[in-house]
Amino acid sequence: MKIEIDFMDTELGSLNFDKKKKSQETENPNEIEILKLLYSTFGKQNVIGCCMFGIFSIISIIVGVLVVYFTSPDPSNVCNFDFKRTMKSSVVSDSDPRAVALGDVNNDHLLDIVAANSGTDTIGVFLSLSNSNFTDQQAYPTGHGSHPTSLVLTDFNNDTYLDVAVANYGTNNIGIFLGNKTGGYAQQKNYPLNASRPIFIVAGDFNHDNLADIIVASNGTYCIDIFLGNGDGTLRYYRAYSTGYDSSPVTMAVGDFNQDNSLDIAVANSGTGSIGIFFGNGNGTFSQQTTFSINSESHPTYIQFGNFDQDTQIDVVVVDPTNDEVYIFLRYANKT
């Protein structure tokens, strides 16, 4: 299960796990709040009695500062929460980061950070250092007025180095940055999507050819657009699937929803207060959208797969900030 904690404009955001008993030191109020969240999500005994991999990504849109800290677990029956103050990796003022992706972009076995900076029309790369700090941002332009909103890391040209695919909302295109062994990136190659307002992007092998493909949620044209990978770092446009008039899709999740070994797509349709499921056929095509309504006043903005009732079936969770609610759709063995 994924936990996202937003400490706006703060440096405190790390967890360490080691073989220690609970600390008797003075409790930190931020620590108390995180513990409450973890306890309510996993149960107190599960939090204390298991080992976890803590990753807290904090993006301050107000001050344009990205703060990330990583810790890895030490196998133990007891997890001790140890908060450390991290260093800020400066980004340009008014960069307005909208998305972040994690991956080892230079193959040094350390997790690096790539951010989509909507305010400065760039992607920013922060390389991880061995002391848990990061290099200053290396920015790569996405085009004037592009306002990137989403990105994903994967290997599009099979050279073992992670590349970047970015959704450029302002210029109606997606961009591909091919990575190299230093953690640097080549100039962006654009793929146009006329008046589509691409807002979210995911990657996966949707046609079982062992090559990375892309699907884009197009907010302006009420559809998802599919690009198939050629294996050399280039893509070819394949086709679009409608999400419904005025649906305004905003985010997607990728997973094998019906357990047929082909990737499916779940879409949060903010405009129509619904979620849509596109079942993959394994050849790059999908079924038409199966829609599940939430209510007429809902505007879902984030969607994810997960097994929430331990029945081997994949369920769906949706976030609706308009009504301050989270909705869970349970899938049953009869495929409903």
Secondary structure as the mmCIF struct_conf table of DSSP 4:
data_model
#
loop_
_struct_conf.conf_type_id
_struct_conf.id
_struct_conf.beg_label_comp_id
_struct_conf.beg_label_asym_id
_struct_conf.beg_label_seq_id
_struct_conf.end_label_comp_id
_struct_conf.end_label_asym_id
_struct_conf.end_label_seq_id
TURN_TY1_P TURN_TY1_P1 MET A 8 ASP A 9
BEND BEND1 GLU A 11 GLU A 11
STRN STRN1 LEU A 12 LEU A 12
BEND BEND2 LYS A 19 LYS A 19
HELX_LH_PP_P HELX_LH_PP_P1 LYS A 21 SER A 23
BEND BEND3 GLU A 25 GLU A 25
HELX_LH_PP_P HELX_LH_PP_P2 THR A 26 ASN A 28
HELX_RH_AL_P HELX_RH_AL_P1 PRO A 29 PHE A 42
HELX_RH_AL_P HELX_RH_AL_P2 LYS A 44 GLY A 49
BEND BEND4 CYS A 50 CYS A 50
STRN STRN2 ILE A 55 SER A 60
TURN_TY1_P TURN_TY1_P2 ILE A 61 GLY A 64
STRN STRN3 VAL A 65 PHE A 70
BEND BEND5 ASN A 77 ASN A 77
STRN STRN4 ARG A 85 ARG A 85
HELX_LH_PP_P HELX_LH_PP_P3 THR A 86 LYS A 88
STRN STRN5 SER A 89 SER A 90
TURN_TY1_P TURN_TY1_P3 SER A 93 ASP A 94
STRN STRN6 PRO A 97 GLY A 103
TURN_TY1_P TURN_TY1_P4 VAL A 105 ASN A 106
BEND BEND6 ASN A 107 LEU A 110
STRN STRN7 ASP A 112 ASN A 117
TURN_TY1_P TURN_TY1_P5 SER A 118 ASP A 121
STRN STRN8 THR A 122 PHE A 126
STRN STRN9 SER A 128 SER A 128
TURN_TY1_P TURN_TY1_P6 SER A 130 ASN A 131
BEND BEND7 SER A 132 SER A 132
STRN STRN10 PHE A 134 PHE A 134
HELX_LH_PP_P HELX_LH_PP_P4 THR A 135 GLN A 137
STRN STRN11 GLN A 138 PRO A 141
TURN_TY1_P TURN_TY1_P7 HIS A 144 GLY A 145
STRN STRN12 PRO A 148 THR A 154
BEND BEND8 PHE A 156 TYR A 161
STRN STRN13 ASP A 163 ASN A 168
TURN_TY1_P TURN_TY1_P8 TYR A 169 ASN A 172
STRN STRN14 ASN A 173 PHE A 177
STRN STRN15 GLY A 179 GLY A 179
TURN_TY1_P TURN_TY1_P9 LYS A 181 THR A 182
BEND BEND9 GLY A 183 GLY A 183
STRN STRN16 TYR A 185 TYR A 185
HELX_LH_PP_P HELX_LH_PP_P5 ALA A 186 GLN A 188
STRN STRN17 LYS A 189 PRO A 192
TURN_TY1_P TURN_TY1_P10 ASN A 194 ALA A 195
STRN STRN18 PRO A 198 GLY A 204
BEND BEND10 PHE A 206 LEU A 211
STRN STRN19 ASP A 213 SER A 218
TURN_TY1_P TURN_TY1_P11 ASN A 219 TYR A 222
STRN STRN20 CYS A 223 GLY A 229
BEND BEND11 GLY A 231 GLY A 233
STRN STRN21 LEU A 235 SER A 242
TURN_TY1_P TURN_TY1_P12 TYR A 245 ASP A 246
STRN STRN22 PRO A 249 GLY A 255
TURN_TY1_P TURN_TY1_P13 PHE A 257 ASN A 258
BEND BEND12 GLN A 259 SER A 262
STRN STRN23 ASP A 264 ASN A 269
TURN_TY1_P TURN_TY1_P14 SER A 270 GLY A 273
STRN STRN24 SER A 274 PHE A 278
STRN STRN25 GLY A 280 GLY A 280
BEND BEND13 GLY A 282 GLY A 284
STRN STRN26 PHE A 286 PHE A 286
HELX_LH_PP_P HELX_LH_PP_P6 SER A 287 GLN A 289
STRN STRN27 THR A 290 SER A 293
TURN_TY1_P TURN_TY1_P15 SER A 296 GLU A 297
STRN STRN28 TYR A 302 GLY A 306
BEND BEND14 PHE A 308 THR A 312
STRN STRN29 ASP A 315 ASP A 320
TURN_TY1_P TURN_TY1_P16 PRO A 321 ASP A 324
STRN STRN30 GLU A 325 PHE A 329
TURN_TY1_P TURN_TY1_P17 ALA A 333 ASN A 334
#
